[in-house]
Amino acid sequence: MKALTTKRTMSEHNFQWFTLLLVGIVLTFVGVWTLASPTESYLNLSVAFGFSILAAGVLEMVFSLMFRKRVLTWKWNLAFGGIDLFVGSYLALYPSVTMLLIPYVIGFWMLVRSFLAIGSAIDMRSQKGLRWRLILYTGIITTLLSLTVLSHPIIGRVGIISYIGLSFVAFGIYHIYLSLIVKNWKRNT
């Protein structure tokens, strides 16, 4: 019976870190795609952003529920995953309205997510042996990028889309790095 329990725990652990890795890959891909094609129509970008944020929200909610016994801030992760689910659904379902609002919606979403990254870094700092500085720097950089998008929404599609693309890449790196930390948790415990 003990071997079955250990196997199930390892399987859940693999799913948990892999979920974070998948979120990171999706966000990084969307960021690179955005940077590579900044002149694409706002309609295509709003739909793509909507579905990627929606997927990230679902995966983050699954992660937070599965990891609730290990992560002190799992309720915050669940709440932010719910926000992602709502924002992503809105962007995907109403792309014509979103074309006008995308700088504000994405800028606010990036700001909220950057606060989560900073909070995660502060939480990780209290645990010995975890490398929290990269996550903190990612959160700070993304905060600055999101404030730039929110304060200058009229500077042009290319500028805003570039900031959004960089923020998605930063969030992707944050999730990939966090997945590697989570992957190593089982080895160290």
C-alpha positions, 0 to 999 in steps of 0.5 A, spaced: 500 500 500 505 504 501 508 503 494 502 505 491 501 511 495 508 513 493 507 512 486 501 516 486 504 522 490 510 522 485 505 522 479 501 528 482 508 531 483 510 530 476 503 533 474 504 539 478 511 541 475 509 539 468 503 544 469 507 550 471 512 548 465 506 548 460 504 555 462 511 557 461 511 555 455 505 557 452 506 564 455 513 564 452 510 562 445 505 567 445 510 573 447 515 571 442 509 570 437 507 577 439 514 580 438 515 576 431 509 579 428 507 586 431 503 588 425 498 583 426 491 585 426 489 587 433 483 582 432 487 576 431 492 578 437 486 579 442 483 572 440 490 569 441 491 573 448 484 571 450 485 563 449 492 563 452 490 567 458 484 563 459 488 556 458 493 559 463 488 561 468 485 554 468 492 551 469 494 555 474 487 553 478 489 546 477 496 547 480 494 551 486 488 546 488 493 540 487 499 544 491 495 547 496 498 543 502 505 545 500 504 552 497 502 557 503 499 562 498 495 557 494 489 561 495 492 567 492 494 563 486 487 560 485 484 567 485 489 569 480 487 563 476 480 565 476 482 572 474 485 569 468 479 565 466 475 571 467 479 576 463 481 570 458 474 569 456 472 576 456 478 577 451 476 571 447 468 572 446 468 579 445 474 581 440 471 587 437 470 590 443 477 588 446 480 591 440 479 598 443 480 596 450 486 591 449 492 596 452 488 597 458 485 590 459 492 586 458 496 592 462 492 591 468 492 583 467 500 584 467 500 588 473 496 583 477 500 578 475 507 582 476 504 583 483 503 575 484 510 574 482 513 579 487 509 576 492 511 569 490 518 571 490 517 574 497 514 567 500 520 563 497 525 568 500 523 565 507 524 558 505 532 556 505 535 554 498 530 557 493 532 562 488 527 567 489 531 573 486 530 571 478 522 571 480 523 578 484 526 581 478 521 578 473 516 581 477 519 588 478 520 588 470 513 586 468 510 591 473 514 597 469 512 594 463 505 594 465 505 601 468 508 603 461 502 600 457 497 603 462 500 610 462 501 610 454 495 606 451 495 611 445 503 610 443 501 605 437 500 598 436 507 596 435 509 599 442 504 596 446 504 590 442 512 589 444 511 591 451 505 586 451 510 581 448 516 582 452 511 581 458 508 574 456 516 572 455 517 574 462 511 571 465 513 565 461 520 565 464 517 566 471 513 559 470 518 555 467 523 557 472 518 556 478 517 549 474 524 547 475 524 549 482 517 545 484 520 539 480 526 539 485 522 540 491 521 532 491 528 531 490 530 535 496 524 533 501 
